[in-house]
Amino acid sequence: MSSYVERRSNPTAWAAFWVALLGLILMPIPLFIGLILGGGLSLVAAVLVVIALLKGLARSGRGIAPVVFAAIFVLLTWGGISIGGGTIW
């Protein structure tokens, strides 16, 4: 029996998930605070999504589910910002 345990999760994917979720939650704060906090975190999450997606595809798709949700959160944040979230709410 081998002592090697294969890691099935993708830590970068989970980091992207939590950063994107936090950006989505902070985006509705008015007076440009949400724009800076939520928008900044969503940009970081977008970079993490690309890195995690490449890592997940290199592992035959393992740990790719959080990446998909993170990408959705990033798109929702950007969509909310485009209609005035974080600035005029």
BELUR-V166793 format. One record per backbone hydrogen bond with DSSP energy under -1.0 kcal/mol. NH is the residue of the N-H (numbers start at 1). CO is the residue of the C=O. Records with the same first field share a line. If there is no record, write none. Layout:
NH=CO / CO
This chain:
14=10
15=11
16=12
17=13
18=14
19=15
20=16
21=17
22=18
23=19
24=20
25=21
26=22
27=23
29=26
32=86
33=30
34=29
36=32
37=33
38=34
40=36
41=37
42=38
43=39
44=40
45=41
46=42
47=43
48=44
49=45
50=46
51=47
52=48
53=49
54=50
55=51
56=52
57=53
58=54
60=57
61=56
68=64
69=65
70=66
71=67
72=68
73=69
74=70
75=71
76=72
77=73
78=74
79=75
80=76
81=77
82=78
84=81
85=80
87=84
88=84
